[in-house]
Amino acid sequence: MPHLTWDSKTPPKPVPAALELDAIIYPQGNGYPGTDPENQLILGDNLAVMSAILSEYEGQVDLIYADPPFYTNKRYQVRVGRQEDSRRPQEWQLADGYPDHWPNVESYLDMLYPRLQIMHRLLAPHGTLYLHLDWHADHYARLLLDEIFGPERLLNEIIWVYHGPSPIRSAFNRKHDTILAYTKSSEYTFNVDAVREPYNPKTVKTFASSPKAGFGKVPDLERGKVPEDWWYFPVVARLHNERTGYPTQKPQALLERIILASSNPGDLVADFFCGAGTTSLVASQLERRFIANDLSWRAVHTSRTRHIAGSDTPFKMLYETSLPLERLSGRMDEFNITDSQVEIDPNLVDDLDYWEIDPDWDGEVFHSAAQAIRPRKKVSISRELMFPDPIGENKLAIRLVNIDGKQTQIIYPG
Ligand SMILES: C[S@@+](CC[C@H](N)C(=O)[O-])C[C@H]1O[C@@H](n2cnc3c(N)ncnc32)[C@H](O)[C@@H]1O
C-alpha cells in the first residue's frame, strides 16, 4: 500500500500533560454541590492532553470529531464584546483566535500525524473518527488515515456544501469541506434510522403518481431516506443565531447528524480541537458524555459559556499546568454580598463577559454554583447572582472574565 512520507515523519513520542482540575461548573446550580461529572473541558495542547488521558480512556471513546486547522496559512481572529454582529467592521472588537500558519507542509503533517494516531488508540472497537478538512490538506489526511486505520475502514468521504461570499474571480468558488469518516473496525455504530430525512416533495409526488418511477424500487416514503454523502447546512455566518464570534465555528446541525449516526445516548464523544464547543454542546444536548479540549484559552472560555447557556449538564474544567493561567486578585468593595446574593458594582459590567461564584470555596477547586454570561445582543450582563446555599464554613469566591480576557478572582472575606 502506498504511504505518505516526508523527511521529519517519525512515530509519535507524546509526553503526557500534567492536568489540574481547576473548576466544576454546575450550570444554573444544577447538580451543585454533590455531582462529580465525568464530562470535561480541557485547556492544553491536545497531543499532551490525549496522552495524559490515554491510561484511562484507551479504547473507550465512542466517537471523535476532529476539526483541526486546515493548513490555510491564515491567522484567525475572534470577535469579542458588543457589536460582534454589527455590519460595521470598525465597531468590532477583535482578539486572537487561533493560528493556522505553517512554515511548510511538513510541519503541518508533523502536527496532524501523531494526533491522528493517538485518536485511533483512544477510539473504542466500534468507534468512528470524523476528520473535517478542506482542499488544502484533505488529500494528505486521506493517506494518513488509510495508513493508520486501513483503507478498508473508510466509512465515508462526506462533502459539506455551503454558500457564502468570496473574492475569487479566477476559479470556481470554493464552497465545500471534506469530512473523512473512518471506523476502528468492521463492527461499528451506525444508527441509520436516527438520521433519515424526508424525501424531496418532488420525489414523493412522482411516486404518488407512478409507483414504477425511479430505478424499479419503491422507496418507503414514510420512513424517509438515508442521507447522501454530501450535506448542505448553512455556515454559521454573522447573523446566525448560533454565532459565538469564535472563528470557523461549525453548525450544530452538522454535528447533530454525526453524533446521532455514530453514537448512542450515554456514549463518550470527544473533540480535541473543540473551538467554540459545538461538538460537546450537541453531545450533551443529545445525552452523550463528552471530552472537549483546545489549546486556546479563548476557545475554552467560549465553550464554557456556550455550555452554560445551552445545557444544564455539569462539567469539569482542567488545564495543562505548563500553560500560564493568569488570574488577578480583585477588589472586594466592588461587590454587595448578602446571604444568598452577590451584586456587582455597575462600573464593572461594561467590560464584563462572564462571572461566577463558588459560595463555599475550598481553596483548590472552584465549584461554580451560579454564573452570568454577557448576552450577545444586549448591552450588559446580569449584575446579580443568587447562589443556592448560604455560605458554608469556607469562603465565598467570585471569578470574573473581561471581554479582553482578563481574569480576576476575589475571595470573601479576604
Ligand atoms: C477549526 S477550529 C475548531 C472549530 C470548532 N469545530 C467549532 O465548531 O467551533 C480549530 C481549533 O483547533 C485548536 N487547536 C489547534 N491546535 C491545537 C492543539 N495542538 N491542541 C488543541 N487545540 C488545538 C484551535 O485553537 C482552534 O480552536
PDBQT file of the ligand as one rigid body, heavy atoms in Angstrom, charges set to zero:
ROOT
HETATM    1  C1  LIG A 501     -11.257  24.779  13.087  1.00  0.00    +0.000 C 
HETATM    2  S1  LIG A 501     -11.179  25.266  14.757  1.00  0.00    +0.000 S 
HETATM    3  C2  LIG A 501     -12.425  24.257  15.533  1.00  0.00    +0.000 C 
HETATM    4  C3  LIG A 501     -13.797  24.861  15.429  1.00  0.00    +0.000 C 
HETATM    5  C4  LIG A 501     -14.860  24.037  16.134  1.00  0.00    +0.000 C 
HETATM    6  N1  LIG A 501     -15.150  22.815  15.459  1.00  0.00    +0.000 N 
HETATM    7  C5  LIG A 501     -16.152  24.839  16.307  1.00  0.00    +0.000 C 
HETATM    8  O1  LIG A 501     -17.220  24.418  15.884  1.00  0.00    +0.000 OA
HETATM    9  O2  LIG A 501     -16.056  25.931  16.889  1.00  0.00    +0.000 OA
HETATM   10  C6  LIG A 501      -9.673  24.513  15.244  1.00  0.00    +0.000 C 
HETATM   11  C7  LIG A 501      -9.319  24.623  16.711  1.00  0.00    +0.000 C 
HETATM   12  O3  LIG A 501      -8.193  23.794  16.972  1.00  0.00    +0.000 OA
HETATM   13  C8  LIG A 501      -7.467  24.392  18.031  1.00  0.00    +0.000 C 
HETATM   14  N2  LIG A 501      -6.115  23.815  18.044  1.00  0.00    +0.000 N 
HETATM   15  C9  LIG A 501      -5.128  23.978  17.146  1.00  0.00    +0.000 A 
HETATM   16  N3  LIG A 501      -4.041  23.280  17.511  1.00  0.00    +0.000 NA
HETATM   17  C10 LIG A 501      -4.347  22.646  18.665  1.00  0.00    +0.000 A 
HETATM   18  C11 LIG A 501      -3.636  21.785  19.542  1.00  0.00    +0.000 A 
HETATM   19  N4  LIG A 501      -2.390  21.414  19.287  1.00  0.00    +0.000 N 
HETATM   20  N5  LIG A 501      -4.266  21.337  20.653  1.00  0.00    +0.000 NA
HETATM   21  C12 LIG A 501      -5.546  21.702  20.918  1.00  0.00    +0.000 A 
HETATM   22  N6  LIG A 501      -6.270  22.518  20.126  1.00  0.00    +0.000 NA
HETATM   23  C13 LIG A 501      -5.677  22.988  19.016  1.00  0.00    +0.000 A 
HETATM   24  C14 LIG A 501      -7.518  25.874  17.705  1.00  0.00    +0.000 C 
HETATM   25  O4  LIG A 501      -7.252  26.657  18.861  1.00  0.00    +0.000 OA
HETATM   26  C15 LIG A 501      -8.948  26.019  17.181  1.00  0.00    +0.000 C 
HETATM   27  O5  LIG A 501      -9.817  26.421  18.204  1.00  0.00    +0.000 OA
ENDROOT
TORSDOF 0
